[in-house]
Amino acid sequence: MTQHSRDLSRRRLLFGGAAVGAATLLTACTSNDTPAASTQTKAAGDSAGNNAPGKKVVIGFSAPAADHGWMGAIHANAKAQAAAYSDVEFKEVDGGSNSEAQRSTLGTLIAQKPDIIVVLPHDGKEVNAVALQAMQAGIPIVNLDRAFPDALASRLVIKGDNYGMGVSAGHFIGKQLKDKGVANPVIGEIAGLEIPLTVERSAGFAAALATYGFKVNNRRSAEFTSDSGQREAAQLLQALPKIDAIWNHDDDQGIGVLAAIKQANRTEFFMVGGAGSKLAIDAIKADNTVLKATVTYNPSMASSAISLARLVAQGRGLGDLTELQVPKEVTLTSETITKENASSYDKLGF
């Protein structure tokens, strides 16, 4: 073999090896079997650490005055969760009875420059500007429950699934009526305050009922209070001489709804509640009223909001997630509490 032929053979060998290497690399880049980089996965058992003390942070908190059970639990849960951490200082300001009062006290809180603020607004639209002011001042806002319309007004939103509440209630009622063979049921709905979350709940309820060919025959708007629930339920019962099912959006206003039903001596229908109060869970377990189920919208979200705010302020992510920072939005699922599973929800009753 001449020197020229030896060089040619060597080049062919090198070229062939390079081609095989490139093909292997191309296959590795395009194959669905490509192993994930260890830096983009979370090892099993590597989720611990979020409860370990970090840098000390000050968490501000503002929510409407505790004028009923659900809101009272929001305040109590936030305070208790903050107290569980040795590295958290909790500063709560009076959220007052309306948006104007809340805007004023939030302004005072912002001037004190906490590390982060958790806000449950009276109305997201009316408190949006103050939240935006805090964000622009470098104070992250954790938006609890009632969302701000401006995405720039918060670092994180944590809320219940309002649409999902309606869906859960609608499917429970729809299935019960279908199983009973009721073809054209009369369905009542007692909603809460006409704010966006209530509109979402009603939309989910109507959508779920529609899958069974059902619709709401009479819808009333209460105000998340027992008195307003009793007032609207009395009018609903008067308007509908026969009813097959009712969805009441809120267990606190449900106290008044049940009082009106008892006063009217009506028992021909069944009812589904909303939120998951202790009273409602106990009544469902006892099974001696028209209330047969409730769909959750639990104030435990305030506890979770404080925990997430702490991590955001400390620059930490969620232990079970791979990402370095806490997600932008958390929506809790709405579960259906019935006589069969009520005992499991005792610990979450408020």
Backbone torsions as a table, in degrees:
resi	resn	phi	psi	omega
1	MET	NA	130.3	179.9
2	THR	-74.4	168.0	177.6
3	GLN	-63.1	-37.8	-178.8
4	HIS	-63.2	-45.1	-178.9
5	SER	-67.6	-33.6	177.8
6	ARG	-64.9	-41.3	179.1
7	ASP	-64.4	-40.1	-178.8
8	LEU	-63.9	-44.3	179.5
9	SER	-61.8	-39.1	-179.4
10	ARG	-64.9	-40.6	179.7
11	ARG	-64.5	-40.1	179.3
12	ARG	-62.0	-40.3	-179.6
13	LEU	-64.1	-44.2	-179.3
14	LEU	-65.2	-42.4	-180.0
15	PHE	-62.6	-43.6	179.5
16	GLY	-60.9	-41.9	179.8
17	GLY	-65.5	-39.5	179.2
18	ALA	-65.2	-39.9	-180.0
19	ALA	-63.2	-43.0	178.2
20	VAL	-62.5	-40.7	179.5
21	GLY	-63.7	-41.5	180.0
22	ALA	-65.3	-41.0	179.3
23	ALA	-63.2	-40.3	178.7
24	THR	-62.9	-41.8	179.8
25	LEU	-65.1	-41.7	179.6
26	LEU	-62.4	-42.5	178.5
27	THR	-61.4	-41.6	-178.8
28	ALA	-64.5	-33.5	-177.5
29	CYS	-76.7	-25.4	-173.6
30	THR	-108.3	-12.7	-175.6
31	SER	-71.1	143.4	175.5
32	ASN	-70.8	-13.8	-178.4
33	ASP	-89.6	8.2	-178.5
34	THR	-56.8	122.2	180.0
35	PRO	-67.8	140.1	179.6
36	ALA	-71.6	145.5	175.9
37	ALA	-65.6	141.2	-176.6
38	SER	-62.8	-22.2	179.7
39	THR	-77.0	-11.1	-178.2
40	GLN	-110.8	14.9	175.8
41	THR	-129.4	166.2	179.7
42	LYS	-113.7	121.5	-179.8
43	ALA	-67.9	143.2	177.2
44	ALA	-58.2	136.2	179.8
45	GLY	82.1	6.8	-178.1
46	ASP	-103.9	22.8	-175.2
47	SER	-94.9	-8.5	-178.6
48	ALA	-69.4	157.8	173.9
49	GLY	129.2	-26.4	-177.8
50	ASN	-64.6	-30.1	-179.6
51	ASN	-83.7	-12.7	179.2
52	ALA	-66.3	137.2	-178.7
53	PRO	-57.0	139.4	175.9
54	GLY	-121.3	-154.8	179.2
55	LYS	-68.4	149.0	-179.0
56	LYS	-70.8	134.3	-179.4
57	VAL	-132.8	152.2	176.4
58	VAL	-105.7	121.3	178.9
59	ILE	-108.8	118.3	174.2
60	GLY	-84.6	154.5	-178.2
61	PHE	-144.9	136.0	177.5
62	SER	-144.6	128.8	176.3
63	ALA	-149.3	157.1	178.1
64	PRO	-55.6	155.7	179.1
65	ALA	-55.0	145.2	-176.6
66	ALA	-76.8	81.0	-176.9
67	ASP	-94.1	-2.0	172.8
68	HIS	-155.6	175.0	-169.2
69	GLY	-57.4	-45.6	-177.1
70	TRP	-61.8	-45.8	-179.1
71	MET	-69.5	-34.7	175.5
72	GLY	-60.3	-40.1	178.6
73	ALA	-68.2	-33.6	176.8
74	ILE	-58.8	-48.8	179.9
75	HIS	-63.2	-47.3	-176.4
76	ALA	-64.2	-42.0	-178.5
77	ASN	-66.2	-41.9	-179.5
78	ALA	-61.9	-45.6	-178.7
79	LYS	-64.8	-44.0	-178.4
80	ALA	-66.0	-40.2	-179.1
81	GLN	-66.4	-40.5	178.3
82	ALA	-62.5	-39.0	-178.7
83	ALA	-67.2	-19.2	-179.8
84	ALA	-74.3	-13.6	-177.7
85	TYR	-108.5	128.8	179.3
86	SER	-75.3	-14.2	-177.0
87	ASP	-104.0	16.2	-178.9
88	VAL	-119.9	130.2	168.1
89	GLU	-105.6	126.1	-173.6
90	PHE	-102.9	123.9	178.0
91	LYS	-121.6	104.0	179.6
92	GLU	-99.5	135.7	174.0
93	VAL	-113.7	154.5	-178.7
94	ASP	-68.5	118.5	179.8
95	GLY	-79.0	-8.4	176.0
96	GLY	67.3	-168.5	-175.4
97	SER	-105.2	0.5	177.8
98	ASN	-156.3	172.8	-175.2
99	SER	-64.0	-35.8	-179.2
100	GLU	-61.7	-44.9	179.3
101	ALA	-65.7	-39.0	-179.7
102	GLN	-67.3	-39.6	178.4
103	ARG	-60.6	-39.8	-178.2
104	SER	-64.8	-48.1	-177.6
105	THR	-73.0	-29.1	174.9
106	LEU	-66.2	-36.4	176.9
107	GLY	-61.0	-40.4	177.7
108	THR	-64.6	-41.2	-179.6
109	LEU	-65.3	-42.2	179.3
110	ILE	-60.3	-38.5	-179.7
111	ALA	-63.8	-24.3	179.1
112	GLN	-82.5	-6.4	174.5
113	LYS	53.9	59.5	171.9
114	PRO	-68.8	168.7	179.7
115	ASP	-72.4	-29.4	-177.8
116	ILE	-162.6	155.4	179.6
117	ILE	-130.1	132.5	172.0
118	VAL	-98.3	124.7	-176.9
119	VAL	-127.0	123.7	165.9
120	LEU	-106.4	103.7	-174.1
121	PRO	-78.1	151.8	170.2
122	HIS	-56.8	-47.2	178.3
123	ASP	-146.4	120.8	-175.2
124	GLY	-55.4	-38.6	-177.7
125	LYS	-65.4	-37.8	-174.1
126	GLU	-82.7	-16.4	-179.3
127	VAL	-109.6	-0.6	-175.8
128	ASN	-54.8	-44.6	-174.1
129	ALA	-63.5	-38.0	-179.7
130	VAL	-70.0	-38.5	177.2
131	ALA	-63.4	-41.2	178.4
132	LEU	-62.8	-38.1	177.6
133	GLN	-61.1	-41.9	178.7
134	ALA	-64.4	-45.1	179.9
135	MET	-60.8	-41.2	-179.5
136	GLN	-68.8	-22.8	177.6
137	ALA	-86.9	2.8	177.7
138	GLY	87.7	13.6	178.2
139	ILE	-105.6	107.9	-178.7
140	PRO	-62.1	144.4	176.9
141	ILE	-111.5	130.2	169.9
142	VAL	-100.8	113.2	-175.4
143	ASN	-89.2	113.8	-176.0
144	LEU	-101.5	127.0	169.6
145	ASP	71.1	-74.8	-174.8
146	ARG	-93.1	110.9	-168.6
147	ALA	-74.4	145.6	170.7
148	PHE	-76.0	145.0	179.8
149	PRO	-70.7	-25.2	-177.2
150	ASP	-94.2	119.3	-178.8
151	ALA	-64.0	-22.5	-179.7
152	LEU	-79.5	-6.0	-176.3
153	ALA	-86.2	1.8	178.8
154	SER	-151.8	152.2	172.9
155	ARG	-86.3	-30.8	-175.7
156	LEU	-149.6	138.6	174.7
157	VAL	-115.3	128.0	172.4
158	ILE	-127.1	126.6	-174.0
159	LYS	-153.5	166.4	172.7
160	GLY	-81.2	169.4	-179.2
161	ASP	-94.7	89.6	-177.1
162	ASN	-64.3	-46.5	177.2
163	TYR	-60.2	-41.8	-179.9
164	GLY	-64.0	-32.4	174.9
165	MET	-58.2	-48.1	179.6
166	GLY	-61.5	-40.6	179.3
167	VAL	-63.0	-45.9	-179.3
168	SER	-61.9	-44.7	179.3
169	ALA	-64.0	-42.1	-178.2
170	GLY	-64.4	-41.1	-180.0
171	HIS	-69.7	-36.8	178.6
172	PHE	-63.3	-48.8	-179.0
173	ILE	-65.1	-45.4	-178.8
174	GLY	-59.2	-45.1	-178.0
175	LYS	-67.2	-42.4	179.7
176	GLN	-59.4	-44.6	-177.3
177	LEU	-70.5	-38.9	177.0
178	LYS	-61.9	-43.9	-179.7
179	ASP	-62.6	-29.7	179.0
180	LYS	-85.2	-5.8	179.4
181	GLY	76.7	24.7	178.8
182	VAL	-81.3	118.4	-173.1
183	ALA	-85.1	-44.7	-177.1
184	ASN	-126.8	72.8	-173.8
185	PRO	-71.0	152.9	172.4
186	VAL	-98.7	116.5	-173.7
187	ILE	-119.9	128.2	176.6
188	GLY	-106.3	155.4	179.0
189	GLU	-138.2	127.3	175.6
190	ILE	-114.6	101.4	-176.4
191	ALA	-84.1	178.8	176.4
192	GLY	-101.3	-155.1	176.9
193	LEU	-54.2	141.9	-178.8
194	GLU	-79.5	70.2	174.5
195	ILE	-114.7	167.9	-173.1
196	PRO	-50.6	-39.0	-177.4
197	LEU	-64.6	-33.9	178.3
198	THR	-68.5	-39.2	178.0
199	VAL	-62.2	-40.2	178.3
200	GLU	-63.0	-42.3	-179.6
201	ARG	-61.0	-46.2	-179.2
202	SER	-64.8	-37.4	179.8
203	ALA	-63.7	-43.1	178.7
204	GLY	-64.7	-38.8	179.8
205	PHE	-63.0	-47.7	-178.8
206	ALA	-63.3	-40.0	-178.3
207	ALA	-65.0	-42.4	-179.9
208	ALA	-67.8	-43.6	178.5
209	LEU	-59.8	-36.8	-177.1
210	ALA	-62.5	-28.6	179.7
211	THR	-68.0	-16.8	176.7
212	TYR	-102.5	-0.1	-176.8
213	GLY	81.5	19.3	-177.6
214	PHE	-107.9	164.5	176.5
215	LYS	-148.7	166.2	177.1
216	VAL	-81.9	129.9	-178.8
217	ASN	-91.7	-29.6	-179.7
218	ASN	-150.4	123.5	-178.8
219	ARG	-120.0	129.1	178.5
220	ARG	-118.6	152.4	178.7
221	SER	-111.7	113.8	173.3
222	ALA	-96.5	-161.4	-173.9
223	GLU	-134.5	30.1	-179.7
224	PHE	64.2	20.0	178.2
225	THR	-122.7	156.9	-179.6
226	SER	-61.9	-44.0	-178.6
227	ASP	-60.4	-46.1	-178.7
228	SER	-69.0	-33.0	177.1
229	GLY	-63.1	-43.5	179.5
230	GLN	-64.4	-41.6	-179.3
231	ARG	-62.0	-49.1	-176.1
232	GLU	-71.3	-35.7	178.1
233	ALA	-64.6	-39.7	179.0
234	ALA	-60.1	-40.2	-179.7
235	GLN	-71.6	-36.3	177.7
236	LEU	-63.5	-45.2	-179.1
237	LEU	-65.0	-34.7	178.9
238	GLN	-70.3	-35.6	-176.9
239	ALA	-75.9	-28.3	-176.1
240	LEU	-119.0	102.3	-178.8
241	PRO	-66.4	-23.3	176.1
242	LYS	-136.0	132.6	-178.3
243	ILE	-132.9	144.9	176.5
244	ASP	-101.5	-33.3	-178.6
245	ALA	-160.4	151.9	177.0
246	ILE	-133.3	138.4	165.3
247	TRP	-110.4	119.8	173.7
248	ASN	-103.1	123.7	-171.1
249	HIS	-65.6	-22.4	-167.0
250	ASP	-142.6	128.2	-176.7
251	ASP	-67.9	-28.9	177.3
252	ASP	-66.7	-46.6	176.4
253	GLN	-71.3	-17.6	177.7
254	GLY	-65.0	-25.3	176.3
255	ILE	-59.1	-44.5	177.5
256	GLY	-70.5	-36.3	179.1
257	VAL	-61.6	-46.7	179.6
258	LEU	-64.3	-34.7	178.0
259	ALA	-64.2	-41.4	179.3
260	ALA	-66.1	-39.7	179.4
261	ILE	-64.2	-42.7	179.0
262	LYS	-64.4	-41.3	-179.7
263	GLN	-63.6	-36.3	-179.9
264	ALA	-83.1	-7.1	-179.6
265	ASN	56.0	47.6	-179.1
266	ARG	-107.7	129.0	-178.5
267	THR	-138.8	8.7	-172.0
268	GLU	-78.5	-4.0	-175.4
269	PHE	-126.6	172.9	171.2
270	PHE	-118.6	159.5	-175.2
271	MET	-130.6	148.8	173.5
272	VAL	-117.1	136.9	179.9
273	GLY	-99.6	-166.5	-179.1
274	GLY	-149.7	132.6	174.9
275	ALA	115.0	-54.5	-179.1
276	GLY	103.2	46.9	179.6
277	SER	-72.1	161.8	178.3
278	LYS	-62.8	-41.1	179.2
279	LEU	-60.5	-42.3	-179.3
280	ALA	-66.6	-44.0	-179.9
281	ILE	-61.2	-43.0	179.0
282	ASP	-63.1	-40.6	-179.6
283	ALA	-66.7	-38.0	178.9
284	ILE	-65.3	-41.6	179.1
285	LYS	-65.6	-41.5	-178.5
286	ALA	-67.8	-30.5	175.6
287	ASP	56.9	42.4	178.7
288	ASN	-124.6	19.2	173.4
289	THR	-134.5	-178.7	177.7
290	VAL	-74.2	-12.3	-178.5
291	LEU	-76.4	111.8	-175.2
292	LYS	-111.7	-11.4	-179.7
293	ALA	-164.7	161.3	170.1
294	THR	-144.2	151.7	-178.6
295	VAL	-109.1	136.0	-167.2
296	THR	-76.9	145.4	170.0
297	TYR	-154.7	75.8	-161.2
298	ASN	-86.2	137.3	177.6
299	PRO	-69.1	-0.1	172.6
300	SER	-60.5	-14.5	178.0
301	MET	-60.7	-25.1	177.2
302	ALA	-68.1	-38.4	176.9
303	SER	-62.9	-46.1	-179.9
304	SER	-64.0	-35.9	179.1
305	ALA	-62.5	-41.2	178.5
306	ILE	-65.5	-43.3	-179.9
307	SER	-61.5	-42.7	-179.8
308	LEU	-70.3	-37.9	178.3
309	ALA	-61.0	-41.4	178.2
310	ARG	-58.8	-46.2	-178.5
311	LEU	-66.1	-40.5	178.8
312	VAL	-61.6	-46.4	-178.4
313	ALA	-64.9	-29.4	179.4
314	GLN	-90.0	-1.2	178.8
315	GLY	71.0	28.3	-179.7
316	ARG	-109.8	156.9	177.8
317	GLY	-98.5	-178.5	176.8
318	LEU	-79.8	135.0	-172.8
319	GLY	-54.9	-38.1	-175.7
320	ASP	-87.8	-6.1	179.4
321	LEU	-100.3	154.5	-178.6
322	THR	-80.1	-30.5	-175.2
323	GLU	-64.7	153.8	-174.6
324	LEU	-79.6	-19.3	-177.0
325	GLN	-122.6	158.1	177.1
326	VAL	-64.6	140.0	179.9
327	PRO	-58.8	166.3	-177.8
328	LYS	-77.9	-29.5	-175.4
329	GLU	-145.3	139.0	175.6
330	VAL	-129.9	121.9	177.1
331	THR	-116.7	121.3	-177.6
332	LEU	-81.0	146.0	-179.1
333	THR	-80.7	153.5	177.8
334	SER	-102.5	119.7	-177.0
335	GLU	-104.9	157.6	-178.6
336	THR	-103.2	121.2	178.9
337	ILE	-98.2	123.2	178.7
338	THR	-124.0	178.0	178.5
339	LYS	-57.9	-34.6	-175.3
340	GLU	-69.8	-33.6	-176.0
341	ASN	-116.0	7.0	-173.1
342	ALA	-57.6	-36.1	-177.3
343	SER	-61.2	-30.7	-179.7
344	SER	-68.4	-21.9	-175.9
345	TYR	-101.2	3.9	-179.5
346	ASP	-53.7	-42.0	-175.7
347	LYS	-67.6	-20.2	-179.6
348	LEU	-97.9	-6.0	178.2
349	GLY	-63.6	147.0	-176.7
350	PHE	-129.1	NA	NA
